[in-house]
Amino acid sequence: MKRNTLSGIIIEAAIFVHRELGPGLLESVYQSCLSKELELRGIECRAEVPVPVRYRGEKIPGEGFRLDLLIENQIVVELKAVEKVQPIHLKQLLTYLKLADKPLGLLINFNEFLLKNGITRVANSAHFEEATQ
């Protein structure tokens, strides 16, 4: 499935979850519900995917980071339930994309009256051609 199509399905599923639950809940609730909604739509979704940190070609001991959601092993979804998305949240997602070597990410803030105002698409420049497919 093309990434643009897949990202559209993810956004539709997130909007469905938001309409059902509304804003104001914990990020973990949205994560569980979005995972379930994507599963119901036949989309592979893994939650809390560990991503190691590499420095000078070596894996640094320890866990590193965890991706909120990894969809079809292609798209990283970072979920928030905050009053306002900050620039650091976008940088966090970009770092996850680079560490996980994935082309595309979605930052979704469920704490918005209209969810479409809380969705940001982020491309990993190292995968620019792939991210636009």
C-alpha positions in Angstrom: 0.0 0.0 0.0 1.3 3.5 -0.9 2.3 5.7 2.0 -0.1 8.5 1.1 -3.0 6.0 1.1 -1.8 4.5 4.4 -1.4 7.9 6.0 -4.9 8.8 4.9 -6.3 5.6 6.6 -4.4 6.4 9.8 -5.8 9.9 9.8 -9.3 8.7 9.2 -9.0 6.2 12.0 -7.6 8.8 14.4 -10.6 11.1 13.5 -13.0 8.3 14.2 -11.4 7.6 17.6 -11.4 11.4 18.4 -15.1 11.6 17.5 -15.9 8.7 19.8 -13.8 9.8 22.8 -13.3 13.6 22.4 -10.3 15.5 23.7 -9.1 15.5 27.3 -8.0 11.8 27.9 -4.6 10.4 28.5 -2.3 9.7 25.5 -2.3 6.0 26.5 -6.1 5.7 26.0 -5.8 7.2 22.5 -2.9 4.9 21.7 -4.9 1.8 22.7 -8.0 2.9 20.8 -6.2 4.0 17.7 -4.3 0.6 17.7 -7.6 -1.2 17.9 -9.3 0.9 15.2 -6.4 0.3 12.8 -6.5 -3.4 13.6 -10.2 -3.4 12.8 -9.4 -1.8 9.4 -6.9 -4.5 8.6 -3.8 -2.4 9.2 -0.8 -3.7 10.9 0.0 -1.6 14.0 2.6 -2.2 16.6 2.7 -0.1 19.8 5.6 0.9 22.0 8.2 -0.3 19.5 11.8 -0.1 20.9 14.3 1.9 18.9 18.0 1.7 19.9 20.3 4.7 19.8 23.4 4.3 17.7 26.5 6.5 18.2 29.5 6.3 15.8 28.1 3.1 14.3 27.6 1.3 17.7 24.5 0.5 19.6 24.4 2.4 22.9 23.5 0.1 25.8 20.0 0.6 27.2 16.6 0.8 25.6 16.8 4.0 23.7 13.3 5.2 22.7 9.9 3.7 22.1 7.7 4.6 19.1 4.1 5.2 20.1 2.9 3.4 17.0 4.6 1.9 14.0 2.2 1.3 11.1 2.8 -1.4 8.5 6.5 -1.0 9.3 6.5 2.3 7.4 4.9 5.2 9.2 5.8 6.3 12.7 2.9 7.8 14.7 3.7 10.0 17.7 0.7 10.7 19.8 0.1 13.6 22.1 -2.6 14.8 24.4 -1.3 18.3 25.2 -2.7 21.8 25.2 -0.4 22.9 22.4 2.1 21.1 20.2 5.6 22.5 20.7 8.5 22.6 18.2 10.2 20.0 20.4 7.5 17.5 19.6 8.2 17.8 15.9 11.9 17.5 16.5 11.2 14.4 18.7 9.3 12.8 15.8 12.0 13.6 13.3 14.6 12.1 15.6 12.5 8.9 15.9 12.2 8.8 12.1 16.0 9.0 11.7 16.8 6.5 14.5 14.2 4.0 13.1 15.2 4.7 9.5 11.6 5.3 8.5 10.5 7.8 5.8 7.3 9.3 7.2 5.7 10.2 10.5 2.5 11.7 11.8 2.3 13.8 14.9 -1.3 13.6 16.2 -2.5 15.7 19.2 -5.8 14.4 20.4 -6.3 17.4 22.7 -7.9 19.5 20.0 -11.5 20.4 19.4 -11.1 19.5 15.8 -8.5 16.7 15.3 -7.5 17.9 11.9 -5.9 20.9 13.6 -3.8 18.6 15.6 -2.2 16.5 12.8 1.2 17.2 11.4 2.9 15.1 8.7 6.7 14.9 9.0 9.1 13.5 6.3 12.5 12.1 7.0 14.7 14.0 4.4 17.0 11.0 4.2 14.0 9.2 2.6 12.4 12.2 0.7 11.5 10.2 -2.4 10.0 7.4 -0.4 8.0 9.7 1.9 6.2 11.3 -1.0 4.9 8.1 -2.4 
